[in-house]
Amino acid sequence: MYQKFDVVIVGAGGAGLMAAMQLPNASVAVLSKVYPTRSHTGAAQGGVAAALGNLEEDHWKWHMYDTVKGGDYLVDQPAAEILARDAIDAIYELEHRGLPFNRTPDGRIDQRRFGGHTRNYGEAPVRRSCYAADRTGHMLLQTMYQNAIKNQVRFFNEFLALDLLINEGRVCGVVALEIRTGEIHTFHAKAVLFATGGYGRAWRVTSNAFACMGDGMAIAYRRGIPLEDMEMYQFHPTGLYKVGVLLSEGARGEGARLLNGKGEYFMERYMPTLKDLAPRDIVSRCIIKEIKEGRGVNGEDYVYLDLRHLGEKVITEKLPDITEFARNYLGVEPIREPVPIQPTAHYAMGGIPTDNDGRVVIDSKWTPLPGFYAAGEVACVSVHGANRLGTNSLVDLIVFGRRAGKHMARFIAENDHVPLPSHHEDFAREMVDHLLTSKGGESAARIRNELQGEMLENVFVERQEKGLQHAMDTIAGLQEAYKKVQLQDKGKTFNTELVEAIELGFLLDCAAATVHGALARKESRGAHYRLDYPERDDVNWLKHTLIYKGDGACEARLDYKDVILIDDPIFKPKERKY
């Protein structure tokens, strides 16, 4: 089937819907493989940062500084300035569109502390996170979806994108699978935005939903578009033990503390200023260190998050969702018991490279691919560098989703549709037909399980050459095995086995790119911590990694791109102390 729009947005999370809200006079299609309000943005709990200064003095430049420093200076600094400046207006836009933030007694948006956010350039924690209890992402999605409906956006729910169409040097559409019918659809557009989220399901223990399989990154990668800084993957320090479901940093923002197996409040030993509210990469490494030195709970590989001293009122009113998670998944009552936690795969700082208007760029010279945009976790602006601060994910998607939407509005006003390439559905049809007819006897579930175990073992909080090379060899073998995947369900209607097999292919490509980048970067920076190269190396590695897919299943070509700095001594790369 064929349909034609001004703009096609793939992904109905916060970035995609924020962009759609900027296009009231255009014909807009939003493709989503889940119902829009089930998008993974809804899992964001603790808040969205903006230097409103509603409870104490705050400035956008302090927010910018925290973002740059928290990202271990791999952040493009003009992008960080845009993030911090535009966050204020974006928050007020969402408030005016109906987002029900928690309020102060005098009616202003309430704010709380979050990891890595400080006043006066690192002096002490600051209240910067605007929040709606601990379900901020859920409220964000509901608000945006309602506004998209008002804007007459056409939603195509349960559609899985398979391919990106490029002709005459421009992106001109996408090919997608309608999960309900098994039919292939072509969406012709003047501009395409990918807002497909991350790929946390590459790890066994993850906070990510089952839908986070790296779709957009892999589709772009297969079409010759590089992926940037894929080695920079964040592990959130407080995932539920063995489950990975997130316990929001908002809990520590309200005063929850991390305890080791001896009952010691260990973060004040490592980070005397920010303590539990240090950036996530630091807190995760501290937890791993406690465990490796034998101070895990009962000698096991977890520690405790202790909320008991907050009291039932605070826990019930400000942290209702995470306490339910602890009860439902672990049978722990947070009002009376500490909660077992461990680091969990959480967020991709890397992704499809873009400029500050969401335009996808394809090389180290910042050459844009006309008509193609990306925003949210699938994109790399780069505003998170080597480590994203808590709440900056929602800031990223509202700020850069909004900027991408506004730029697309100008682009479609100045450009017509370009013709679709000949045989434009062939690649997608061959992919689907191969999986439906294969008799190779291989199990997609086995491959996925082995991949997730390998990534958890060797591409986790701590890394080294031997483990990374083992992971690369394993993924190469899994890529070969993937060619022989055989499905039991040969039907078309709601063939979820087919969908999961296609997604597994995306996941393998993202995992391979991650390991390529991690092997190449011989230093430690932010979330990328190499035991064999424990020091940060600004002389050789203050640069972005660009990974291009090679001819073989697990082959790649690497290039590099300079980090953009500004002429201000405050933001000059320096030792990252707290």
NORRA-V431267 format. One record per residue. RES is the residue in one letter. SS is DSSP state (H for helix, E for strand, C for the rest). NEAR is the number of other C-alpha atoms within 12 Angstrom. D_LAST is the distance of its C-alpha to the last C-alpha in Angstrom with 1 decimal. Layout:
RES_SS_NEAR_D_LAST ; RES_SS_NEAR_D_LAST
//
This chain:
M_C_16_56.3 ; Y_E_18_55.2 ; Q_E_23_53.5 ; K_E_29_52.5 ; F_E_29_49.7 ; D_E_38_47.9 ; V_E_50_44.5 ; V_E_51_43.6 ; I_E_54_40.2 ; V_E_55_39.3 ; G_C_50_37.0 ; A_C_50_37.2 ; G_C_52_33.6 ; G_H_53_31.5 ; A_H_50_31.4 ; G_H_56_35.1 ; L_H_55_36.2 ; M_H_49_34.1 ; A_H_52_35.9 ; A_H_52_39.2 ; M_C_41_38.8 ; Q_C_34_38.9 ; L_C_38_42.3 ; P_C_25_44.8 ; N_C_23_47.7 ; A_C_31_47.4 ; S_C_31_48.6 ; V_E_41_45.6 ; A_E_41_45.5 ; V_E_48_42.5 ; L_E_45_42.8 ; S_E_38_41.0 ; K_C_41_41.6 ; V_C_30_40.8 ; Y_C_24_41.8 ; P_H_38_39.3 ; T_H_30_37.8 ; R_H_29_37.1 ; S_C_40_34.8 ; H_H_43_31.4 ; T_H_49_29.6 ; G_H_34_31.1 ; A_H_35_28.8 ; A_C_43_25.7 ; Q_C_42_24.9 ; G_C_48_22.0 ; G_C_47_22.4 ; V_E_54_22.1 ; A_E_53_19.6 ; A_C_50_21.1 ; A_C_43_20.2 ; L_C_34_23.3 ; G_C_26_22.0 ; N_C_25_24.5 ; L_C_23_22.8 ; E_C_21_20.5 ; E_C_20_19.9 ; D_C_31_18.4 ; H_C_29_19.1 ; W_H_31_19.5 ; K_H_33_17.8 ; W_H_38_14.5 ; H_H_48_15.2 ; M_H_45_16.1 ; Y_H_45_12.9 ; D_H_53_10.9 ; T_H_48_13.7 ; V_H_47_13.7 ; K_H_41_10.0 ; G_H_45_10.1 ; G_C_45_13.4 ; D_C_46_12.2 ; Y_C_42_14.6 ; L_C_48_17.6 ; V_C_46_18.1 ; D_C_40_21.3 ; Q_H_38_20.1 ; P_H_28_23.3 ; A_H_36_23.2 ; A_H_44_19.7 ; E_H_33_21.3 ; I_H_33_24.3 ; L_H_48_22.3 ; A_H_40_20.5 ; R_H_28_23.8 ; D_H_32_26.2 ; A_H_41_24.3 ; I_H_33_25.6 ; D_H_23_29.2 ; A_H_37_29.1 ; I_H_38_28.0 ; Y_H_24_30.9 ; E_H_23_33.3 ; L_H_36_32.5 ; E_H_24_33.0 ; H_H_16_36.3 ; R_C_24_37.4 ; G_C_19_37.0 ; L_C_31_33.7 ; P_C_29_33.5 ; F_C_35_30.0 ; N_C_28_29.3 ; R_E_21_30.2 ; T_C_16_29.4 ; P_C_10_32.4 ; D_C_10_33.4 ; G_C_13_33.4 ; R_C_19_30.3 ; I_E_35_28.0 ; D_C_31_25.7 ; Q_E_38_21.9 ; R_E_44_19.3 ; R_E_42_15.5 ; F_E_45_14.2 ; G_E_49_11.3 ; G_E_51_8.9 ; H_E_52_11.1 ; T_E_41_10.1 ; R_E_28_12.3 ; N_C_21_12.7 ; Y_C_28_10.3 ; G_C_30_6.9 ; E_C_18_8.5 ; A_E_27_9.1 ; P_E_36_10.5 ; V_E_37_13.8 ; R_E_38_17.1 ; R_E_46_17.8 ; S_E_50_19.5 ; C_E_50_23.3 ; Y_C_45_25.0 ; A_C_34_28.4 ; A_C_36_27.8 ; D_C_43_26.4 ; R_C_35_28.9 ; T_H_39_27.6 ; G_H_40_28.6 ; H_H_33_32.0 ; M_H_37_32.6 ; L_H_49_31.5 ; L_H_39_34.0 ; Q_H_31_36.8 ; T_H_31_36.5 ; M_H_43_36.5 ; Y_H_39_39.3 ; Q_H_24_41.5 ; N_H_28_41.0 ; A_H_35_41.8 ; I_H_21_45.0 ; K_H_18_45.8 ; N_C_24_45.4 ; Q_C_20_48.0 ; V_C_35_45.6 ; R_E_30_47.5 ; F_E_31_45.7 ; F_E_30_46.7 ; N_E_27_45.2 ; E_C_32_45.2 ; F_E_37_45.5 ; L_E_49_43.7 ; A_E_50_43.1 ; L_E_44_44.5 ; D_E_40_44.7 ; L_E_46_43.7 ; L_E_42_46.8 ; I_E_34_46.7 ; N_E_26_49.8 ; E_C_16_50.7 ; G_C_18_47.1 ; R_E_29_45.8 ; V_E_39_44.5 ; C_E_39_47.3 ; G_E_45_46.7 ; V_E_49_45.8 ; V_E_42_47.8 ; A_E_48_47.1 ; L_E_38_48.6 ; E_E_32_49.8 ; I_C_32_48.9 ; R_C_23_51.6 ; T_C_19_54.5 ; G_C_27_53.2 ; E_C_28_54.3 ; I_E_32_52.7 ; H_E_30_51.9 ; T_E_36_51.3 ; F_E_42_49.4 ; H_E_39_50.2 ; A_E_42_47.9 ; K_E_41_47.1 ; A_E_51_43.4 ; V_E_55_41.3 ; L_E_59_37.8 ; F_E_57_36.0 ; A_C_53_33.6 ; T_C_49_34.0 ; G_C_49_30.5 ; G_C_49_28.9 ; Y_C_49_30.2 ; G_H_44_28.3 ; R_H_39_31.7 ; A_H_49_31.5 ; W_C_44_29.6 ; R_C_33_31.3 ; V_C_37_28.5 ; T_E_41_27.3 ; S_C_43_26.6 ; N_C_37_28.8 ; A_C_32_32.4 ; F_C_29_35.4 ; A_C_36_35.8 ; C_C_42_32.6 ; M_C_42_34.5 ; G_C_49_33.4 ; D_H_46_36.7 ; G_H_51_35.8 ; M_H_55_33.8 ; A_H_45_36.6 ; I_H_40_39.4 ; A_H_45_37.9 ; Y_H_41_37.2 ; R_H_35_40.8 ; R_C_27_42.0 ; G_C_26_40.4 ; I_C_35_37.3 ; P_C_46_34.2 ; L_E_55_31.1 ; E_E_52_27.7 ; D_C_54_24.6 ; M_C_51_26.0 ; E_C_46_24.0 ; M_C_50_20.9 ; Y_E_50_21.6 ; Q_E_51_19.1 ; F_E_46_19.4 ; H_E_45_18.5 ; P_E_50_17.4 ; T_E_50_19.9 ; G_E_38_23.4 ; L_E_39_26.4 ; Y_C_35_27.4 ; K_C_26_29.9 ; V_C_28_30.4 ; G_C_35_27.2 ; V_C_39_27.8 ; L_E_44_24.6 ; L_C_47_23.3 ; S_C_48_21.4 ; E_C_43_17.7 ; G_H_46_19.6 ; A_H_43_20.3 ; R_H_41_16.7 ; G_H_40_16.6 ; E_C_36_19.6 ; G_C_30_18.2 ; A_C_35_19.2 ; R_E_35_17.5 ; L_E_43_17.5 ; L_E_36_19.9 ; N_C_37_21.1 ; G_C_28_24.8 ; K_C_19_24.8 ; G_C_20_23.6 ; E_C_20_20.3 ; Y_E_26_17.2 ; F_C_29_15.2 ; M_H_35_11.7 ; E_H_20_11.1 ; R_H_20_11.9 ; Y_H_24_9.4 ; M_C_24_6.3 ; P_C_18_7.6 ; T_C_22_6.0 ; L_C_33_6.5 ; K_H_32_8.8 ; D_H_43_11.4 ; L_H_45_10.1 ; A_C_43_7.4 ; P_C_48_9.3 ; R_H_45_12.7 ; D_H_46_12.9 ; I_H_43_10.1 ; V_H_43_11.8 ; S_H_40_15.1 ; R_H_36_14.6 ; C_H_38_13.7 ; I_H_45_16.9 ; I_H_33_18.9 ; K_H_25_17.9 ; E_H_33_19.1 ; I_H_28_22.2 ; K_H_20_23.0 ; E_C_17_22.8 ; G_C_19_25.3 ; R_C_26_23.3 ; G_C_30_24.2 ; V_H_29_26.6 ; N_H_16_30.0 ; G_H_16_29.0 ; E_C_23_28.7 ; D_C_26_26.1 ; Y_C_38_24.4 ; V_E_44_22.3 ; Y_E_43_22.7 ; L_E_49_21.3 ; D_E_36_22.6 ; L_C_39_23.8 ; R_H_29_26.6 ; H_H_21_25.2 ; L_H_26_24.9 ; G_C_20_28.7 ; E_H_19_31.3 ; K_H_15_31.4 ; V_H_24_27.8 ; I_H_30_28.0 ; T_H_22_31.4 ; E_H_20_30.8 ; K_H_36_27.2 ; L_C_38_26.8 ; P_H_29_30.5 ; D_H_32_30.2 ; I_H_40_27.6 ; T_H_39_29.4 ; E_H_24_32.6 ; F_H_31_31.1 ; A_H_36_30.3 ; R_H_22_33.8 ; N_H_16_35.6 ; Y_H_23_34.0 ; L_H_24_33.2 ; G_C_18_35.4 ; V_C_26_32.6 ; E_C_26_32.7 ; P_C_35_29.1 ; I_C_27_30.5 ; R_C_20_31.6 ; E_C_23_29.9 ; P_C_33_26.5 ; V_E_39_26.3 ; P_E_42_26.0 ; I_E_44_23.5 ; Q_E_45_22.4 ; P_E_47_20.6 ; T_E_43_23.1 ; A_E_44_23.8 ; H_E_48_22.9 ; Y_E_52_22.6 ; A_E_50_23.7 ; M_C_48_21.5 ; G_C_50_24.6 ; G_E_55_28.1 ; I_E_55_30.9 ; P_E_50_29.8 ; T_E_45_30.5 ; D_C_35_30.3 ; N_C_38_29.0 ; D_C_39_32.2 ; G_C_46_32.1 ; R_E_38_34.8 ; V_E_43_34.6 ; V_E_35_34.4 ; I_C_33_36.1 ; D_C_28_35.0 ; S_C_28_32.7 ; K_C_17_34.7 ; W_C_22_33.7 ; T_C_19_37.3 ; P_E_27_37.6 ; L_E_35_40.0 ; P_E_33_42.0 ; G_E_47_42.2 ; F_E_49_39.3 ; Y_E_55_36.1 ; A_E_53_33.1 ; A_C_56_30.4 ; G_H_53_28.0 ; E_H_53_26.7 ; V_H_53_29.6 ; A_E_53_28.5 ; C_E_52_25.9 ; V_C_50_25.5 ; S_C_56_22.8 ; V_C_56_20.4 ; H_C_53_18.1 ; G_C_48_17.9 ; A_C_50_16.6 ; N_C_48_14.8 ; R_C_48_15.9 ; L_C_52_14.0 ; G_C_48_16.0 ; T_C_46_18.9 ; N_H_46_18.9 ; S_H_49_21.8 ; L_H_49_24.1 ; V_H_51_23.0 ; D_H_52_23.8 ; L_H_51_27.2 ; I_H_49_28.3 ; V_H_47_27.3 ; F_H_51_28.5 ; G_H_50_31.3 ; R_H_43_32.6 ; R_H_40_32.4 ; A_H_46_34.2 ; G_H_45_36.8 ; K_H_30_37.5 ; H_H_32_37.9 ; M_H_42_40.2 ; A_H_32_42.3 ; R_H_23_42.9 ; F_H_27_43.5 ; I_H_30_46.1 ; A_H_20_47.9 ; E_H_15_48.4 ; N_C_19_49.2 ; D_C_21_51.8 ; H_C_28_51.6 ; V_C_24_52.2 ; P_C_22_54.5 ; L_C_28_53.2 ; P_C_23_53.5 ; S_C_12_56.6 ; H_C_16_56.4 ; H_C_28_53.0 ; E_C_32_53.0 ; D_H_22_54.0 ; F_H_24_50.6 ; A_H_29_49.6 ; R_H_25_53.1 ; E_H_19_53.1 ; M_H_29_49.8 ; V_H_40_51.1 ; D_H_24_54.6 ; H_H_24_53.3 ; L_H_37_51.3 ; L_H_27_54.3 ; T_H_22_56.9 ; S_C_24_55.0 ; K_C_18_56.7 ; G_C_19_54.2 ; G_C_18_53.6 ; E_E_23_49.8 ; S_C_27_47.6 ; A_H_34_44.7 ; A_H_26_43.3 ; R_H_19_43.3 ; I_H_33_41.6 ; R_H_35_38.9 ; N_H_23_38.3 ; E_H_27_38.1 ; L_H_41_35.7 ; Q_H_33_33.3 ; G_H_23_33.5 ; E_H_32_32.9 ; M_H_44_29.8 ; L_H_31_28.4 ; E_H_24_29.2 ; N_H_34_28.3 ; V_C_47_26.2 ; F_C_46_23.5 ; V_C_41_19.9 ; E_E_39_20.9 ; R_E_36_23.5 ; Q_C_29_25.8 ; E_H_26_28.9 ; K_H_20_31.5 ; G_H_25_30.3 ; L_H_38_29.8 ; Q_H_25_33.2 ; H_H_24_34.6 ; A_H_36_33.2 ; M_H_36_34.8 ; D_H_25_38.1 ; T_H_30_38.0 ; I_H_41_37.4 ; A_H_28_40.1 ; G_H_23_42.5 ; L_H_35_41.6 ; Q_H_32_42.2 ; E_H_21_45.7 ; A_H_27_46.3 ; Y_H_39_45.3 ; K_C_29_48.3 ; K_C_24_50.5 ; V_E_34_49.1 ; Q_C_29_52.0 ; L_C_32_52.0 ; Q_C_22_54.2 ; D_C_19_54.3 ; K_C_22_56.4 ; G_C_22_56.7 ; K_C_23_55.4 ; T_C_18_54.8 ; F_C_22_51.2 ; N_C_27_50.8 ; T_H_27_47.3 ; E_H_27_47.7 ; L_H_37_48.2 ; V_H_40_45.1 ; E_H_32_43.0 ; A_H_37_44.5 ; I_H_44_43.7 ; E_H_39_40.1 ; L_H_42_39.8 ; G_H_45_40.8 ; F_H_41_38.0 ; L_H_42_35.5 ; L_H_51_36.7 ; D_H_45_36.3 ; C_H_54_32.7 ; A_H_52_31.9 ; A_H_49_33.6 ; A_H_50_31.7 ; T_H_51_28.4 ; V_H_45_29.5 ; H_H_41_30.9 ; G_H_42_27.6 ; A_H_47_25.7 ; L_H_37_28.3 ; A_H_33_28.3 ; R_C_40_24.5 ; K_C_30_24.2 ; E_C_33_20.5 ; S_C_36_17.3 ; R_E_44_15.4 ; G_C_43_13.7 ; A_C_48_16.3 ; H_E_49_18.6 ; Y_E_39_17.9 ; R_E_33_20.8 ; L_C_24_21.5 ; D_C_20_23.9 ; Y_E_22_21.6 ; P_C_19_18.2 ; E_C_22_16.8 ; R_C_30_16.1 ; D_C_23_19.2 ; D_H_23_19.2 ; V_H_12_22.6 ; N_H_18_24.3 ; W_H_27_22.3 ; L_C_32_20.8 ; K_E_32_23.5 ; H_E_44_24.6 ; T_E_45_26.9 ; L_E_41_30.3 ; I_E_45_32.4 ; Y_E_40_36.1 ; K_E_31_38.3 ; G_C_21_40.9 ; D_C_13_44.5 ; G_C_16_44.1 ; A_C_28_42.5 ; C_C_32_39.3 ; E_C_25_39.5 ; A_E_32_37.1 ; R_E_24_36.7 ; L_E_29_33.3 ; D_E_25_32.6 ; Y_E_28_29.5 ; K_E_29_28.4 ; D_E_27_26.2 ; V_C_37_22.9 ; I_C_30_23.7 ; L_C_25_21.6 ; I_C_21_22.4 ; D_C_11_23.2 ; D_C_12_20.4 ; P_H_10_18.1 ; I_H_21_15.2 ; F_H_33_15.2 ; K_C_24_16.1 ; P_C_31_14.4 ; K_C_21_11.9 ; E_C_17_9.6 ; R_C_27_6.8 ; K_C_22_3.8 ; Y_C_31_0.0
//
